[in-house]
């Protein structure tokens, strides 16, 4: 009896002391600096510039999500501090990171954001924090999203370059820039809907986080009422204005001290290194299709070979196919699609979409067992177009060079790119395009288990946001890349596993000397002067695709 | 009584657990608001017990010193006039921690070993100590006779410091440059004063002294012990001790 009493007293004392200890934060600050680019793949990227070899460090989105999720349960981490200055990241990554920060906060641990200036993207991230602080002389430029498209018909006519666009899909606007001087009504409609949908999502999330009305927020933006720091405080968008030393003191206060040296901080990149994987005999492979699809592009036959490798690897139990591609060449896309089809026979394949999974990017992944998207993902664009450039007129007009062609038959010079296609040849190309389109629709129909007629009605080259794509059955649910990995583990009955990325990372030498346009768009000039005919399933190029422009 | 205690303890435990669980569920924003309202007592800045030091220090002409020798041997030595003058040329310090240092240096030393009762002579290169003759006529009256040497010394020690107070323990390797050894004897004879200077003489070329130094700020008191005889094969100065002070510049 005495022992029971003693035990009870000890238990009481322990619990009391634990309770009495609550108050100031205990643990370390997990510091996230948003100037480090959050990219699909992490690591250092090297490139040769005029001033020497430049290296830029990228933080892997998957590792970042895992780290934040772990930190929410880690008793050694008391809070997250985000510096949003020099922010650079894509839409989808930011949406995903934001959701994990929100969950971190729901675990009872605060998130504090600080910046010297807020743009669309940096404020989108900062707004999820429990406290948002701004440098006193800073401000904000939260003005909404925009898209700028360039139309080159007159310019090409001036140069004497001819372009013939053969397509299926009234919304398949990728080639319009070469044959029109203005935007088509269909194109305008789809981008207006897209931009409104994305911006609406962003505003709703910001409003919810800040406890303000989305309509009020929209009104302030429309009327340019958000600019100066104090205005942001008055409207509840920011919790206070602090100089850097004041910010430091505030953080010290949270830990019950006035000495910065007594507050421990851990950088997210160091914290990420501590992420532990399970046994290597049970793997989940994350295959990245990042960039434009085509031979010599970042997503080419090499990806198909990697998928075949994954299929043959018996230690890989499930696959997450992370797609971040605006599309590209049809044949290359189909080669990858076929490998995914074969892979599915052996193990579950879950698609996870990043900023884009459109056109060819959608073709390669439509057959996956499940598709996770972000609300801001751009997908769909189920359509095909062919571009035929002819430069015979241009070289005659500008260079005074007269090409003369001799061929064995009526159509032997068809693909030389010297002269426009005849009507008969155009019809032939159109027939080819129709076949490709029909194949595309069939792939989507079979992959998504919906009728071809329905697919045709939502296709026509139209681009959809992730949120809308779920409504029209092109995708299954919203979810991050980490959620896709966890889902893959769940359906494979894996409790402990390691995550392996494919393809492997490029070596220093490969990075310097190999062309990799995964994060770059094809230069305008290069795309103009490529004579010949190519069938492409790709989203159009325009400034909207530059996510940093979108969210800066 | 026992039952009452147990019951109270159990009730307290349950309520503490419930309160703790409630604390855990608190919203991050609410928690922040509570913490922001709390007061933080400013702590007094701790005085640094150990001053921050560089890992490696390097000084030139860091100190000079003066010490008095107490010599034990067959000769009758005069402590008040037996001295060394030290001039530091190079002083190196490795500070692995704020309180520990490893020191080494390079000094120049000028020594004088003086007797007022004996006189020293150089005979065939060897130094000898002589007692004045009682029977010589006329008999010189010796005032002072000293052996002067010039040395290069390499002190090496481990130092411990707390604030301005420091203690060094180590050794000093000495090279006596016999080329510069000389004897100077002052005496009177028949009412006239004479100074006899003789170059040469051999003292022990290499010596290893034990060294202890206490330092406070820029002043140090040191003690050295030289176990080796000053003159090889001669017991005039079998061993000697030195006490002196160091001034850091």
Boltz contact constraints between the chains, C-beta under 6 A:
constraints:
  - contact:
      token1: [A, 1]
      token2: [B, 2]
      max_distance: 6.0
  - contact:
      token1: [A, 5]
      token2: [B, 5]
      max_distance: 6.0
  - contact:
      token1: [A, 5]
      token2: [B, 6]
      max_distance: 6.0
  - contact:
      token1: [A, 8]
      token2: [B, 6]
      max_distance: 6.0
  - contact:
      token1: [A, 8]
      token2: [B, 9]
      max_distance: 6.0
  - contact:
      token1: [A, 8]
      token2: [B, 10]
      max_distance: 6.0
  - contact:
      token1: [A, 9]
      token2: [B, 9]
      max_distance: 6.0
  - contact:
      token1: [A, 11]
      token2: [B, 13]
      max_distance: 6.0
  - contact:
      token1: [A, 12]
      token2: [B, 9]
      max_distance: 6.0
  - contact:
      token1: [A, 12]
      token2: [B, 12]
      max_distance: 6.0
  - contact:
      token1: [A, 12]
      token2: [B, 13]
      max_distance: 6.0
  - contact:
      token1: [A, 15]
      token2: [B, 13]
      max_distance: 6.0
  - contact:
      token1: [A, 15]
      token2: [B, 16]
      max_distance: 6.0
  - contact:
      token1: [A, 15]
      token2: [B, 17]
      max_distance: 6.0
  - contact:
      token1: [A, 16]
      token2: [B, 16]
      max_distance: 6.0
  - contact:
      token1: [A, 18]
      token2: [B, 20]
      max_distance: 6.0
  - contact:
      token1: [A, 19]
      token2: [B, 16]
      max_distance: 6.0
  - contact:
      token1: [A, 19]
      token2: [B, 19]
      max_distance: 6.0
  - contact:
      token1: [A, 19]
      token2: [B, 20]
      max_distance: 6.0
  - contact:
      token1: [A, 22]
      token2: [B, 23]
      max_distance: 6.0
  - contact:
      token1: [A, 105]
      token2: [B, 28]
      max_distance: 6.0
  - contact:
      token1: [A, 108]
      token2: [B, 26]
      max_distance: 6.0
  - contact:
      token1: [A, 108]
      token2: [B, 28]
      max_distance: 6.0
  - contact:
      token1: [A, 109]
      token2: [B, 28]
      max_distance: 6.0
  - contact:
      token1: [A, 110]
      token2: [B, 28]
      max_distance: 6.0
  - contact:
      token1: [A, 110]
      token2: [B, 32]
      max_distance: 6.0
  - contact:
      token1: [A, 130]
      token2: [B, 28]
      max_distance: 6.0
  - contact:
      token1: [A, 130]
      token2: [B, 29]
      max_distance: 6.0
  - contact:
      token1: [A, 130]
      token2: [B, 32]
      max_distance: 6.0
  - contact:
      token1: [A, 253]
      token2: [B, 40]
      max_distance: 6.0
  - contact:
      token1: [A, 254]
      token2: [B, 35]
      max_distance: 6.0
  - contact:
      token1: [A, 256]
      token2: [B, 40]
      max_distance: 6.0
  - contact:
      token1: [A, 258]
      token2: [B, 40]
      max_distance: 6.0
  - contact:
      token1: [A, 258]
      token2: [B, 42]
      max_distance: 6.0
